[in-house]
Amino acid sequence: MKLISIVGARPQFVKLAPLIRAIEARKEVAGLEHLIVHTGQHYDVGLSDIFFQELEIPNPDFNLGIGSGLHGVQTGLMLNKIEQVLIEVVPNMVVVFGDTNSTLAGALAASKLHIAVAHVEAGLRSFNRSMPEEINRIVADHVSDLLLAPTVTAKENLEQERLGNRSVLTGDIMYEAVLLSRRIARSASSVLDRLMLSPGAYGLVTVHRAENTEDPARLASILNALNELASSDLPLIFPLHPRTADRISKCCSDWTAHARLRLIEPLGYFDMLQLLDNARVTLTDSGGLQKEAFFVGCPCVTLREKTEWNETVEGGGNMLVGADREKLFYSVERWKRQYPAGRANFSRSVRQYFGNKSAATAILKAISDFLQKSNSASSTTHDEGVCGDADN
Ligand code: UD1
């Protein structure tokens, strides 16, 4: 059985890591060959290499070096190069993760070549089609053959779109990633010392989504609200995604961060987990960070109107505020009153919504069941074909 995983952006490296471990554990038994394609969508050391090192992911077998660009250009270049790899390797299955342009290109290239596609984190919907990620999710789900749903809601979304018969509920692979790494992060990361932070005495911020960064008025309103929050109330640490740094310098060049709003370089996975694990509150527009906050018990304020991870809201760990200053302040205050010690425990809801900690094993089993079934179906068809020929 030959599998190819296609990754390209930071959150995909995190999702790949537990799958690699599950594959390593079963490799001998199952005769599994696994190759990694890195599209190069993220290429900075801080957004890519550090994740491979920390999460002990083997070097990619193919690095396509695509880099940044307009969506059509970036996705088109990926399609072209992924297709070449797939023609060369002829895998039994391609595995894609999440909702980035690398997911879309991987799923499309494979399905056009009639290679089976498994989509990890299938069925997520924010019901906001202005997000590039929403389009990527929908298309990837509809061209994939095996839809690996992390939650019951995701599976129900797939059923609504008549994709239920291709879907399997596996639990959430990022939950497993957090469980694997949180303890290591506590001993390996020195980020609190380096930034001279005390546990519970700061908030953590990330902003990088196109809906927030591509609209200058909206970006300015978020940045001003963050400045105000930092100056009046809570010091904030803000690891800056390159896209956001670029937009700030181009569209908000007269804006300067308050001294208590600290803009820093992007962080590796362990540093980020450790910062999250000790933050009083997190403010973010990232899908992954909303979930990670829920897993570690950090109350979250989401700088978006809608989320594909409604479970974190239903489970009492997340509030959606968009770019609205009043709502942002109200939410931070509410979290501080509700959790004066700065820590919550959502573990019952986490288990209820995101499954136990063996999503990677469930994913691998679903893949191997799928391949066995298609194998026996094709050998039956083949046998029938041979009989038919003889009859003629
Ligand atoms: C992508 C995903 C998003 C995911 C995010 C995680 C899509 C449509 N979006 O967004 O869903 O949440 O990754 O970070 O696929 N850049 C660098 N160095 C890098 C990578 C990017 O400087 O290593 C800069 C470039 O200026 C680029 C911009 O960031 O133009 C955007 O990068 P891109 O990968 O297109 O999208 P992300 O914003 O990272």
Boltz pocket constraint, residues with backbone or C-beta under 6 A from the ligand:
constraints:
  - pocket:
      binder: B
      contacts: [[A, 9], [A, 10], [A, 11], [A, 41], [A, 42], [A, 43], [A, 44], [A, 47], [A, 68], [A, 69], [A, 99], [A, 100], [A, 101], [A, 102], [A, 132], [A, 133], [A, 208], [A, 242], [A, 243], [A, 246], [A, 287]]
      max_distance: 6.0
